[in-house]
Amino acid sequence: MAIESDKRLRGRLFWKILLGYWLTFVIMAQVLWAVFSFYYHHEPPESSIARRFVKLQITSAESTLHTGGLPALNAMIADWPPDDRRLFTIESSMIPIKGESLNDLEPGKTTPQEIVEFVQAPDGQGYRLRYNVKGLMDEYRPKREQHWFNMPPPFLWIGGIGGLLFSTMLAWNLTRPMLQMRQAFGRVSQGDLSVRLFATMGKRHDELSEVARDFDSMAERLQVLVKAREELLHDVSHELRSPLARLQLAIGLARQNPLNVETSLKRIEHEAGRLDKMIGELLALSRTEHSNLPDEEYFDLYGLVEAVVNDARYEAQLPGVDIILNCNHQGDLDYTVKGNAELMRRAIDNVVRNALRFSARGQAINVSLTSKEDDLCVEVADQGPGVEEDKLSSIFDPFVRVMSPLSGKGYGLGLAITKKVMVAHHGKIEARNGSPRGLVIVLKVPHWKSLV
């Protein structure tokens, strides 16, 4: 699968980048050549030489012919090289004709193909002097070959190969980390959450290394979540095994002793109730993890805390525990919270009942509601035995529990549900031992303040 993905990647993105940058290089070279040719018109060296040479030759011939006549001109031409004599011609004519003259050899003008000058000899005979400028320029003009892309072969090879190498390095530099990320995602999809990318891509120091860092954070978080799920599944199966075993035992005893059926049925009813309670708490824990809080649900936290405390006071009559609510609730104070009122009620109720479970007769539970900066704080302090310092950080994990001499043992899900609810409301939950004894749990939830 990795080989197949490698081929797809190189067959698409790699070649797109490589050919795209290389073609861009070639096109830019042609555009620059065209712009340079359009804006910068430099006269070829042979044109400047031919212009000066022709002007000198024609001027000398005119002067000689005008003063010494045709014999003097022929004598001067006899001293010229054969190539110069071939380009120069003399015609007898008494009528001047219009043609390219020496004035057309001035710089800035287009070089003419031929120069024609009319000269009259001392004897009155007229002559036309012709000079083949094009022939002279062809002799001095270097032979130029037509090249591909208007570039000499060395430039073409150096530029083409250099641009190709640059494009290849750039394409490989961009597609290689993408290939690594693709392979890493493939391993994650197959269940391998130990894969990490930043160690191999951290030296890049660019956006791709930041993506690798985020990928590692994602993989680590997934690994933690999967491990937590596995541990939760293991704990749930372990907790369900005990009441199921007692149910089977009660059924077996009822079959062996028909006279003890009523006692066995009570035991079965008791264990069924425990299973129902445990399953209900597990469902509540699952709902707090996946619940979507309503966007526009606002409730009064003071009224909710007061209702929870009143319900707990009713149950606290039997063990003889006093529950005290401390809150400066005046008309100008606002305790509005945005979120899910039912989940928040369950979270606070779990903390209060946990304190009640660990409280003995004559002890008190203090519940206080205060406003601190942008948070509303609900603090529940009991006078029970407290928790060992090394276990404080784990009491909010599922199935972590401490034996209660008053209410027996619970399932260790109440505080886990509370923590999930606080996280869903963007709040916090903290626990510490009280002084001189007891446990203090603090719930912090963002305070919604109206802008009106």
ZIDAUR-V910258 format. One record per residue. SS is DSSP state (alpha for helix, beta for strand, coil for the rest). PHI is phi in degrees with one decimal (NA if undefined). D_CENTER is the distance of its C-alpha to the mean C-alpha in whole Angstrom. Layout:
ss:SS phi:PHI d_center:D_CENTER
ss:SS phi:PHI d_center:D_CENTER
//
This chain:
ss:coil phi:NA d_center:25
ss:alpha phi:-65.1 d_center:23
ss:alpha phi:-65.6 d_center:25
ss:alpha phi:-64.6 d_center:25
ss:alpha phi:-65.7 d_center:21
ss:alpha phi:-61.8 d_center:22
ss:alpha phi:-64.5 d_center:24
ss:alpha phi:-63.1 d_center:22
ss:alpha phi:-66.0 d_center:19
ss:alpha phi:-70.5 d_center:21
ss:alpha phi:-74.7 d_center:23
ss:alpha phi:-118.7 d_center:21
ss:alpha phi:-65.9 d_center:18
ss:alpha phi:-58.9 d_center:20
ss:alpha phi:-72.9 d_center:23
ss:alpha phi:-62.7 d_center:21
ss:alpha phi:-67.0 d_center:19
ss:alpha phi:-60.9 d_center:23
ss:alpha phi:-68.9 d_center:25
ss:alpha phi:-61.9 d_center:23
ss:alpha phi:-69.6 d_center:23
ss:alpha phi:-69.1 d_center:26
ss:alpha phi:-65.2 d_center:28
ss:alpha phi:-62.3 d_center:26
ss:alpha phi:-62.6 d_center:28
ss:alpha phi:-65.8 d_center:31
ss:alpha phi:-64.5 d_center:31
ss:alpha phi:-63.0 d_center:31
ss:alpha phi:-63.3 d_center:34
ss:alpha phi:-68.3 d_center:36
ss:alpha phi:-64.6 d_center:35
ss:alpha phi:-63.5 d_center:35
ss:alpha phi:-63.9 d_center:39
ss:alpha phi:-66.6 d_center:40
ss:alpha phi:-64.6 d_center:39
ss:alpha phi:-62.3 d_center:41
ss:alpha phi:-67.1 d_center:44
ss:alpha phi:-76.5 d_center:44
ss:alpha phi:-93.5 d_center:44
ss:coil phi:-120.9 d_center:46
ss:coil phi:-99.0 d_center:49
ss:coil phi:-93.7 d_center:51
ss:coil phi:-70.3 d_center:55
ss:coil phi:-62.5 d_center:55
ss:alpha phi:-59.2 d_center:57
ss:alpha phi:-66.1 d_center:60
ss:alpha phi:-67.8 d_center:60
ss:alpha phi:-64.3 d_center:61
ss:alpha phi:-65.0 d_center:64
ss:alpha phi:-63.3 d_center:65
ss:alpha phi:-61.9 d_center:66
ss:alpha phi:-66.6 d_center:68
ss:alpha phi:-65.9 d_center:70
ss:alpha phi:-64.2 d_center:71
ss:alpha phi:-61.4 d_center:72
ss:alpha phi:-65.8 d_center:74
ss:alpha phi:-65.2 d_center:76
ss:alpha phi:-66.0 d_center:76
ss:alpha phi:-63.2 d_center:78
ss:alpha phi:-63.8 d_center:80
ss:alpha phi:-65.1 d_center:81
ss:alpha phi:-61.1 d_center:82
ss:alpha phi:-64.8 d_center:84
ss:alpha phi:-66.4 d_center:86
ss:alpha phi:-67.6 d_center:87
ss:alpha phi:-71.8 d_center:88
ss:alpha phi:-98.2 d_center:90
ss:alpha phi:-108.4 d_center:91
ss:alpha phi:83.2 d_center:91
ss:alpha phi:-65.8 d_center:90
ss:alpha phi:-60.4 d_center:92
ss:alpha phi:-65.3 d_center:90
ss:alpha phi:-66.8 d_center:87
ss:alpha phi:-63.9 d_center:87
ss:alpha phi:-65.3 d_center:88
ss:alpha phi:-69.9 d_center:85
ss:alpha phi:-67.5 d_center:83
ss:alpha phi:-63.0 d_center:85
ss:coil phi:-83.9 d_center:83
ss:coil phi:-76.8 d_center:80
ss:coil phi:-63.9 d_center:78
ss:alpha phi:-55.8 d_center:78
ss:alpha phi:-64.0 d_center:74
ss:alpha phi:-69.7 d_center:75
ss:alpha phi:-64.2 d_center:78
ss:alpha phi:-66.1 d_center:77
ss:alpha phi:-85.4 d_center:74
ss:beta phi:-111.3 d_center:77
ss:beta phi:-131.7 d_center:80
ss:beta phi:-124.3 d_center:83
ss:beta phi:-127.3 d_center:84
ss:beta phi:-79.9 d_center:88
ss:coil phi:-164.1 d_center:87
ss:coil phi:-94.5 d_center:89
ss:coil phi:-117.3 d_center:86
ss:coil phi:-64.6 d_center:83
ss:coil phi:-121.8 d_center:80
ss:coil phi:-80.3 d_center:77
ss:coil phi:-166.8 d_center:74
ss:coil phi:-70.9 d_center:71
ss:coil phi:-111.3 d_center:73
ss:alpha phi:-64.7 d_center:72
ss:alpha phi:-64.1 d_center:70
ss:alpha phi:-78.9 d_center:67
ss:alpha phi:-93.9 d_center:67
ss:coil phi:-68.3 d_center:65
ss:coil phi:-60.0 d_center:62
ss:coil phi:96.4 d_center:59
ss:coil phi:-102.2 d_center:61
ss:coil phi:-69.2 d_center:60
ss:coil phi:-66.7 d_center:62
ss:coil phi:-73.8 d_center:65
ss:coil phi:-76.2 d_center:66
ss:beta phi:-151.4 d_center:70
ss:beta phi:-108.9 d_center:72
ss:beta phi:-127.3 d_center:76
ss:beta phi:-125.0 d_center:78
ss:beta phi:-98.3 d_center:82
ss:beta phi:-132.8 d_center:84
ss:beta phi:-108.5 d_center:88
ss:coil phi:-76.1 d_center:90
ss:coil phi:-60.9 d_center:93
ss:coil phi:-82.4 d_center:96
ss:coil phi:91.6 d_center:94
ss:coil phi:-75.1 d_center:92
ss:beta phi:-96.8 d_center:89
ss:beta phi:-137.1 d_center:86
ss:beta phi:-106.5 d_center:82
ss:beta phi:-99.1 d_center:80
ss:beta phi:-113.5 d_center:77
ss:beta phi:-132.2 d_center:74
ss:beta phi:-80.1 d_center:71
ss:alpha phi:-67.0 d_center:68
ss:alpha phi:-63.3 d_center:66
ss:alpha phi:-62.2 d_center:68
ss:alpha phi:-64.4 d_center:67
ss:alpha phi:-66.4 d_center:64
ss:alpha phi:-65.0 d_center:63
ss:alpha phi:-70.7 d_center:65
ss:alpha phi:-90.3 d_center:63
ss:coil phi:-72.4 d_center:60
ss:coil phi:-68.9 d_center:58
ss:coil phi:-72.8 d_center:57
ss:coil phi:-110.3 d_center:53
ss:coil phi:-96.6 d_center:51
ss:coil phi:-81.1 d_center:49
ss:coil phi:-110.1 d_center:45
ss:alpha phi:-65.7 d_center:42
ss:alpha phi:56.0 d_center:40
ss:alpha phi:58.1 d_center:42
ss:coil phi:-132.1 d_center:41
ss:coil phi:-60.2 d_center:44
ss:alpha phi:-53.4 d_center:43
ss:alpha phi:-60.9 d_center:42
ss:alpha phi:-65.1 d_center:40
ss:alpha phi:-63.8 d_center:38
ss:alpha phi:-68.3 d_center:38
ss:alpha phi:-63.8 d_center:36
ss:alpha phi:-66.9 d_center:34
ss:alpha phi:-64.5 d_center:33
ss:alpha phi:-68.9 d_center:33
ss:alpha phi:-63.2 d_center:31
ss:alpha phi:-63.7 d_center:29
ss:alpha phi:-66.3 d_center:28
ss:alpha phi:-64.3 d_center:28
ss:alpha phi:-61.8 d_center:25
ss:alpha phi:-63.6 d_center:23
ss:alpha phi:-64.3 d_center:24
ss:alpha phi:-63.3 d_center:22
ss:alpha phi:-65.9 d_center:19
ss:alpha phi:-62.4 d_center:19
ss:alpha phi:-66.7 d_center:19
ss:alpha phi:-64.0 d_center:17
ss:alpha phi:-89.0 d_center:14
ss:alpha phi:-83.6 d_center:15
ss:alpha phi:-62.3 d_center:16
ss:alpha phi:-63.7 d_center:13
ss:alpha phi:-65.3 d_center:12
ss:alpha phi:-64.2 d_center:16
ss:alpha phi:-62.3 d_center:15
ss:alpha phi:-65.7 d_center:13
ss:alpha phi:-63.4 d_center:15
ss:alpha phi:-65.2 d_center:18
ss:alpha phi:-64.9 d_center:16
ss:alpha phi:-64.4 d_center:15
ss:alpha phi:-63.2 d_center:19
ss:alpha phi:-67.7 d_center:20
ss:alpha phi:-64.6 d_center:19
ss:alpha phi:-63.7 d_center:20
ss:coil phi:-90.4 d_center:24
ss:coil phi:101.5 d_center:24
ss:coil phi:-88.6 d_center:23
ss:coil phi:-95.4 d_center:21
ss:coil phi:-89.6 d_center:22
ss:coil phi:-70.4 d_center:19
ss:coil phi:-135.4 d_center:17
ss:coil phi:-113.5 d_center:15
ss:alpha phi:-63.8 d_center:14
ss:alpha phi:-63.0 d_center:18
ss:alpha phi:-94.0 d_center:18
ss:alpha phi:-119.0 d_center:15
ss:alpha phi:-67.6 d_center:15
ss:alpha phi:-76.8 d_center:17
ss:alpha phi:-71.5 d_center:15
ss:coil phi:56.5 d_center:14
ss:coil phi:-141.1 d_center:11
ss:alpha phi:-63.2 d_center:7
ss:alpha phi:-67.8 d_center:8
ss:alpha phi:-67.9 d_center:10
ss:alpha phi:-68.1 d_center:8
ss:alpha phi:-62.6 d_center:6
ss:alpha phi:-62.8 d_center:10
ss:alpha phi:-64.0 d_center:11
ss:alpha phi:-65.5 d_center:9
ss:alpha phi:-63.3 d_center:11
ss:alpha phi:-62.1 d_center:14
ss:alpha phi:-63.5 d_center:14
ss:alpha phi:-63.8 d_center:14
ss:alpha phi:-63.4 d_center:16
ss:alpha phi:-65.9 d_center:18
ss:alpha phi:-64.5 d_center:18
ss:alpha phi:-62.4 d_center:19
ss:alpha phi:-63.7 d_center:22
ss:alpha phi:-65.2 d_center:23
ss:alpha phi:-65.2 d_center:24
ss:alpha phi:-64.4 d_center:25
ss:alpha phi:-63.8 d_center:28
ss:alpha phi:-64.1 d_center:29
ss:alpha phi:-63.8 d_center:29
ss:alpha phi:-63.7 d_center:31
ss:alpha phi:-66.2 d_center:33
ss:alpha phi:-64.4 d_center:34
ss:alpha phi:-62.7 d_center:35
ss:alpha phi:-64.4 d_center:37
ss:alpha phi:-66.6 d_center:39
ss:alpha phi:-64.0 d_center:39
ss:alpha phi:-63.4 d_center:41
ss:alpha phi:-68.1 d_center:43
ss:alpha phi:-69.5 d_center:44
ss:alpha phi:-74.7 d_center:45
ss:alpha phi:-65.7 d_center:47
ss:alpha phi:-65.5 d_center:50
ss:alpha phi:-65.0 d_center:51
ss:alpha phi:-66.6 d_center:51
ss:alpha phi:-64.3 d_center:53
ss:alpha phi:-69.3 d_center:55
ss:alpha phi:-63.9 d_center:56
ss:alpha phi:-62.2 d_center:57
ss:alpha phi:-65.2 d_center:59
ss:alpha phi:-64.5 d_center:61
ss:alpha phi:-65.8 d_center:61
ss:alpha phi:-63.9 d_center:63
ss:alpha phi:-66.9 d_center:65
ss:alpha phi:-65.7 d_center:66
ss:alpha phi:-72.4 d_center:67
ss:alpha phi:-75.1 d_center:69
ss:coil phi:-128.7 d_center:71
ss:alpha phi:-59.4 d_center:71
ss:alpha phi:-73.5 d_center:73
ss:alpha phi:-107.7 d_center:70
ss:alpha phi:-65.4 d_center:68
ss:alpha phi:-62.1 d_center:67
ss:alpha phi:-63.9 d_center:66
ss:alpha phi:-66.4 d_center:64
ss:alpha phi:-65.2 d_center:62
ss:alpha phi:-64.2 d_center:62
ss:alpha phi:-66.0 d_center:60
ss:alpha phi:-62.6 d_center:58
ss:alpha phi:-62.7 d_center:57
ss:alpha phi:-64.4 d_center:56
ss:alpha phi:-68.8 d_center:54
ss:alpha phi:-64.6 d_center:52
ss:alpha phi:-64.2 d_center:52
ss:alpha phi:-64.1 d_center:50
ss:alpha phi:-63.7 d_center:48
ss:alpha phi:-63.0 d_center:47
ss:alpha phi:-65.6 d_center:46
ss:alpha phi:-63.5 d_center:44
ss:alpha phi:-64.5 d_center:42
ss:alpha phi:-62.3 d_center:42
ss:alpha phi:-68.6 d_center:40
ss:alpha phi:-65.1 d_center:37
ss:alpha phi:-65.3 d_center:37
ss:alpha phi:-64.6 d_center:36
ss:alpha phi:-63.2 d_center:34
ss:alpha phi:-67.3 d_center:32
ss:alpha phi:-66.9 d_center:32
ss:alpha phi:-67.8 d_center:31
ss:alpha phi:-80.4 d_center:27
ss:alpha phi:-116.2 d_center:27
ss:coil phi:-74.0 d_center:29
ss:coil phi:-96.6 d_center:27
ss:coil phi:-68.6 d_center:29
ss:coil phi:-59.7 d_center:30
ss:coil phi:-73.2 d_center:29
ss:coil phi:-123.7 d_center:32
ss:coil phi:-116.1 d_center:34
ss:beta phi:-121.9 d_center:36
ss:beta phi:-146.0 d_center:39
ss:beta phi:-87.9 d_center:41
ss:alpha phi:-67.5 d_center:40
ss:alpha phi:-63.0 d_center:44
ss:alpha phi:-61.7 d_center:45
ss:alpha phi:-67.4 d_center:43
ss:alpha phi:-63.4 d_center:44
ss:alpha phi:-63.1 d_center:48
ss:alpha phi:-65.3 d_center:48
ss:alpha phi:-64.2 d_center:46
ss:alpha phi:-64.5 d_center:49
ss:alpha phi:-63.9 d_center:52
ss:alpha phi:-64.7 d_center:51
ss:alpha phi:-67.6 d_center:51
ss:alpha phi:-62.0 d_center:54
ss:alpha phi:-64.6 d_center:56
ss:alpha phi:-76.7 d_center:55
ss:alpha phi:-78.1 d_center:56
ss:alpha phi:-66.2 d_center:59
ss:alpha phi:-66.7 d_center:60
ss:alpha phi:-77.1 d_center:59
ss:coil phi:73.9 d_center:60
ss:coil phi:-109.9 d_center:57
ss:beta phi:-96.3 d_center:56
ss:beta phi:-114.3 d_center:53
ss:beta phi:-112.5 d_center:53
ss:beta phi:-105.3 d_center:50
ss:beta phi:-115.8 d_center:49
ss:beta phi:-161.1 d_center:48
ss:coil phi:-85.5 d_center:49
ss:coil phi:-97.0 d_center:48
ss:coil phi:-108.6 d_center:50
ss:coil phi:-65.4 d_center:50
ss:coil phi:-90.7 d_center:47
ss:coil phi:-95.5 d_center:45
ss:coil phi:-118.5 d_center:42
ss:coil phi:-126.6 d_center:40
ss:beta phi:-80.8 d_center:38
ss:beta phi:-129.3 d_center:35
ss:beta phi:-100.8 d_center:32
ss:coil phi:160.1 d_center:32
ss:coil phi:-110.6 d_center:34
ss:alpha phi:-65.3 d_center:37
ss:alpha phi:-66.9 d_center:38
ss:alpha phi:-66.1 d_center:36
ss:alpha phi:-65.3 d_center:36
ss:alpha phi:-62.5 d_center:40
ss:alpha phi:-63.9 d_center:40
ss:alpha phi:-63.3 d_center:37
ss:alpha phi:-67.2 d_center:40
ss:alpha phi:-62.9 d_center:43
ss:alpha phi:-63.3 d_center:42
ss:alpha phi:-68.4 d_center:42
ss:alpha phi:-65.3 d_center:45
ss:alpha phi:-67.8 d_center:47
ss:alpha phi:-63.3 d_center:45
ss:alpha phi:-64.2 d_center:47
ss:alpha phi:-65.6 d_center:50
ss:alpha phi:-64.5 d_center:50
ss:coil phi:-102.3 d_center:50
ss:coil phi:-105.1 d_center:53
ss:coil phi:-104.6 d_center:57
ss:coil phi:-58.3 d_center:60
ss:coil phi:87.8 d_center:60
ss:coil phi:-88.2 d_center:57
ss:beta phi:-128.0 d_center:54
ss:beta phi:-116.8 d_center:51
ss:beta phi:-103.3 d_center:49
ss:beta phi:-114.0 d_center:47
ss:beta phi:-125.7 d_center:45
ss:beta phi:-125.2 d_center:43
ss:beta phi:-133.3 d_center:42
ss:beta phi:-113.4 d_center:39
ss:beta phi:-130.1 d_center:37
ss:coil phi:54.5 d_center:35
ss:coil phi:-99.8 d_center:32
ss:beta phi:-120.6 d_center:33
ss:beta phi:-106.2 d_center:36
ss:beta phi:-113.5 d_center:38
ss:beta phi:-108.1 d_center:40
ss:beta phi:-114.3 d_center:42
ss:beta phi:-118.7 d_center:44
ss:beta phi:-121.7 d_center:46
ss:coil phi:-109.5 d_center:49
ss:coil phi:-117.2 d_center:52
ss:coil phi:-80.5 d_center:51
ss:coil phi:-75.6 d_center:51
ss:coil phi:77.5 d_center:47
ss:coil phi:-133.2 d_center:45
ss:coil phi:-59.6 d_center:45
ss:alpha phi:-58.7 d_center:42
ss:alpha phi:-75.0 d_center:40
ss:alpha phi:-108.4 d_center:40
ss:alpha phi:-61.9 d_center:39
ss:alpha phi:-74.5 d_center:35
ss:alpha phi:-110.5 d_center:35
ss:coil phi:-72.3 d_center:38
ss:coil phi:-95.3 d_center:35
ss:coil phi:-86.9 d_center:34
ss:coil phi:-61.0 d_center:36
ss:coil phi:67.0 d_center:39
ss:coil phi:-97.4 d_center:40
ss:coil phi:-144.4 d_center:43
ss:coil phi:-123.1 d_center:46
ss:coil phi:-64.8 d_center:49
ss:beta phi:-109.8 d_center:51
ss:coil phi:-69.8 d_center:55
ss:coil phi:-91.4 d_center:55
ss:coil phi:-114.7 d_center:53
ss:beta phi:71.7 d_center:53
ss:coil phi:-98.7 d_center:49
ss:coil phi:-96.5 d_center:46
ss:coil phi:-102.6 d_center:43
ss:coil phi:71.3 d_center:41
ss:coil phi:-109.6 d_center:39
ss:alpha phi:-60.8 d_center:39
ss:alpha phi:-70.3 d_center:37
ss:alpha phi:-65.0 d_center:34
ss:alpha phi:-63.7 d_center:35
ss:alpha phi:-60.8 d_center:35
ss:alpha phi:-62.5 d_center:32
ss:alpha phi:-63.5 d_center:30
ss:alpha phi:-64.6 d_center:31
ss:alpha phi:-65.7 d_center:30
ss:alpha phi:-64.0 d_center:27
ss:alpha phi:-64.4 d_center:26
ss:coil phi:-95.3 d_center:28
ss:coil phi:60.1 d_center:26
ss:coil phi:-110.6 d_center:29
ss:beta phi:-136.4 d_center:30
ss:beta phi:-136.4 d_center:33
ss:beta phi:-132.8 d_center:35
ss:beta phi:-137.2 d_center:38
ss:beta phi:-152.1 d_center:41
ss:beta phi:-80.2 d_center:44
ss:coil phi:-80.2 d_center:47
ss:coil phi:-121.5 d_center:50
ss:coil phi:-87.4 d_center:52
ss:coil phi:-152.4 d_center:51
ss:coil phi:97.4 d_center:49
ss:beta phi:-123.1 d_center:45
ss:beta phi:-118.2 d_center:43
ss:beta phi:-118.0 d_center:40
ss:beta phi:-116.9 d_center:38
ss:beta phi:-107.8 d_center:36
ss:beta phi:-119.2 d_center:33
ss:beta phi:-130.2 d_center:32
ss:beta phi:-57.9 d_center:31
ss:coil phi:-90.3 d_center:33
ss:coil phi:-84.9 d_center:33
ss:coil phi:-117.0 d_center:35
ss:coil phi:-69.5 d_center:36
ss:coil phi:-85.0 d_center:35
ss:coil phi:-75.6 d_center:39
//
